[in-house]
Amino acid sequence: MTKIFVLGKNSINNELQKLLKDKAEFVNTLNNEADIIIDTENFPKEKKIENIKFIDERNSRPVPVFTSSLCVPVTELCKHSKSPGRLIGIGLYDSFSNAAMIEIAPAKITDEGTLKNAESFLNNTGLNHSIVPPRAGLVFPRVLSMLINEAAQVYSEQIASKEDIDTAMKLGTNYPYGPLEWADRIGIDLIYNILAALENETGESRYTPHPSIKEMAKSKKKFY
């Protein structure tokens, strides 16, 4: 059975273990026995770099290293790794297991053999995946973050209540959750950091986090 070591955010780690509990063996110590390594931390950048260096120190094998890269693109993390060819970006966040597909984002220097091993692991464990460009936010989290940012703008202008905003989006688009409810599930702090990373990467003001999103992220508040 594939041996997996995970580090990063506890809530996502627990979700991974619940999702794969009968399909893989989770090990508590990182050493050269691990076949798959998963870093579930999304921010801050300094913590991401610290995790990459920790992995390099404990495991030198050419095994797939998935690193959640919603806020720090995998291309940037490759600069801080002794073995950048084994790094593969992945989109992990609280409640990710409810999605029908996981996004992975190999860097241009990701080793082809390592990527094939990573995809085999995902296929063997029944995790549908799609390959997306190694950009901040990847695809689904990027679009969702922008929807949440706009919903926060509408709510702050008192155009509609938070309940009405969410109901309108669920009925109008058939989304499982409204954008503000989704923000609570994923985490306001993650949404803020994805938007900030997109603004920094593109220099475009359309990604600027709404002030209420920034304030809620700092105070760890929720919409509901």
C-alpha positions in Angstrom: 0.0 0.0 0.0 1.2 3.5 -0.8 2.8 5.3 2.1 1.8 8.9 2.5 3.2 11.6 4.7 1.2 14.8 5.1 2.2 18.1 6.7 0.6 21.5 6.8 -2.9 22.5 7.9 -4.5 20.0 10.3 -8.1 20.3 9.0 -7.0 19.5 5.5 -4.7 16.7 6.7 -7.6 15.2 8.5 -9.8 15.5 5.4 -7.2 13.8 3.3 -6.8 10.9 5.8 -10.6 10.4 5.9 -10.8 10.4 2.1 -8.0 7.9 1.6 -8.1 5.9 4.8 -8.7 2.6 3.0 -6.6 3.3 0.0 -3.2 4.3 1.5 -1.1 4.1 4.6 -0.4 7.3 6.4 2.9 7.5 8.2 3.7 9.8 11.1 7.4 10.3 10.4 8.9 11.6 7.2 11.7 9.4 6.0 12.8 7.7 2.8 10.0 5.2 3.1 7.3 7.7 2.1 6.0 7.1 -1.4 3.9 10.3 -1.6 4.5 13.5 0.3 1.7 16.1 0.6 2.1 19.7 1.9 -1.4 21.1 2.6 -0.3 24.5 3.8 -1.3 27.4 1.5 0.1 30.4 3.3 2.2 32.3 4.4 5.0 32.0 1.9 7.6 31.7 4.6 5.8 28.6 6.0 5.6 27.0 2.6 9.3 27.5 2.1 10.0 26.0 5.5 7.9 22.9 4.7 9.8 22.4 1.4 13.1 22.6 3.1 11.9 20.2 5.8 10.8 17.7 3.1 14.2 18.0 1.4 16.0 17.2 4.6 14.0 14.1 5.5 13.4 12.5 2.1 15.7 12.5 -0.8 13.9 10.0 -3.1 12.4 11.1 -6.4 8.9 10.7 -5.1 6.0 13.0 -6.0 5.7 16.0 -3.6 2.3 17.6 -3.8 2.3 21.1 -2.4 -0.9 23.1 -2.2 -0.1 26.2 -4.4 -3.2 28.3 -4.3 -1.4 31.3 -2.8 2.3 30.5 -3.7 2.7 29.1 -7.2 4.7 25.9 -7.4 7.1 27.6 -9.8 8.1 29.9 -6.9 8.5 27.1 -4.5 10.8 25.2 -6.9 13.4 28.0 -6.4 13.7 26.9 -2.7 13.9 23.1 -3.2 17.0 20.9 -3.6 14.8 18.6 -5.8 12.5 20.9 -7.7 11.7 18.3 -10.3 9.5 16.3 -7.9 7.3 19.3 -6.9 3.7 19.3 -8.2 1.2 22.0 -7.3 -2.2 20.9 -6.1 -5.3 22.7 -5.0 -6.2 21.8 -1.4 -8.5 23.7 0.9 -11.1 22.9 3.6 -14.0 20.9 2.0 -11.9 20.1 -1.2 -13.2 16.5 -1.0 -16.7 17.7 -1.9 -15.5 18.7 -5.3 -15.7 16.3 -8.3 -12.2 17.0 -9.3 -8.8 17.9 -7.9 -6.6 20.3 -9.8 -2.8 19.7 -10.1 -0.3 22.1 -11.5 3.1 20.7 -12.4 5.9 23.3 -13.0 7.8 23.4 -16.3 10.7 21.6 -14.6 8.6 18.9 -12.9 10.1 15.5 -13.9 7.8 13.7 -16.4 8.3 10.4 -14.7 7.4 11.9 -11.3 4.3 13.4 -12.8 3.2 10.1 -14.2 3.7 8.4 -10.8 1.7 11.2 -9.2 -1.2 10.8 -11.7 -1.1 7.0 -11.2 -1.5 7.5 -7.5 -4.5 9.8 -8.0 -6.1 7.4 -10.5 -5.5 4.4 -8.2 -7.1 6.1 -5.3 -10.1 7.2 -7.3 -9.3 10.9 -7.2 -10.3 12.6 -10.5 -7.9 15.3 -11.5 -7.2 17.8 -14.1 -3.9 19.5 -15.0 -3.9 23.3 -14.9 -1.3 26.0 -15.4 0.9 26.7 -12.3 -0.6 30.1 -11.5 -1.9 31.6 -8.3 -5.3 30.4 -7.4 -5.2 27.6 -10.1 -8.7 27.7 -11.8 -11.7 26.8 -9.6 -10.4 28.5 -6.5 -9.4 31.6 -8.5 -12.9 32.0 -10.1 -14.6 31.3 -6.8 -12.5 33.8 -4.9 -13.5 36.5 -7.4 -17.2 35.6 -7.0 -16.8 35.8 -3.2 -15.0 39.2 -3.5 -17.9 40.6 -5.6 -20.5 39.1 -3.3 -18.7 40.9 -0.4 -19.0 44.1 -2.3 -22.7 43.7 -2.9 -23.2 42.8 0.8 -21.2 45.8 2.0 -23.3 48.1 -0.1 -26.4 46.7 1.5 -27.9 45.9 -1.9 -29.0 42.5 -0.6 -28.8 40.5 2.6 -26.2 37.7 2.8 -29.0 35.2 2.7 -30.5 36.7 -0.4 -27.1 36.9 -2.2 -26.5 33.2 -1.5 -30.0 32.1 -2.4 -29.8 34.1 -5.7 -26.6 32.4 -6.7 -27.7 28.9 -5.7 -30.9 29.3 -7.7 -29.5 31.2 -10.6 -26.4 29.1 -11.2 -27.2 25.8 -9.5 -24.2 26.1 -7.2 -24.3 23.9 -4.2 -23.5 26.9 -1.9 -23.8 30.6 -2.2 -20.6 32.6 -2.4 -20.7 33.9 1.2 -21.5 30.5 2.6 -18.7 29.0 0.4 -16.3 31.6 1.9 -17.1 30.4 5.4 -16.5 26.8 4.4 -13.2 27.4 2.6 -12.0 30.1 5.0 -12.0 33.9 4.6 -8.3 34.0 5.2 -7.6 31.6 2.3 -9.8 33.7 0.0 -8.0 36.9 1.0 -4.6 35.3 0.4 -5.6 33.9 -3.0 -6.9 37.3 -4.1 -3.7 39.1 -2.7 -1.5 36.6 -4.6 -3.5 37.2 -7.8 -3.2 40.9 -7.4 0.6 40.6 -6.8 1.1 38.2 -9.7 -0.9 40.2 -12.3 -0.8 43.7 -11.0 -4.5 44.1 -11.8 -6.8 45.9 -9.4 -9.7 43.6 -10.2 -8.1 41.1 -7.8 -7.8 43.6 -5.0 -9.5 42.0 -1.9 -12.5 43.9 -0.8 -11.8 45.7 2.5 -14.3 43.6 4.4 -12.6 40.4 3.2 -9.3 41.8 4.5 -10.7 42.8 7.8 -12.6 39.5 8.3 -9.4 37.5 7.5 -7.4 39.5 10.1 -10.1 39.1 12.8 -11.0 35.5 11.7 -14.7 36.3 11.4 -17.3 34.6 9.2 -20.3 35.8 7.3 -22.6 33.4 9.2 
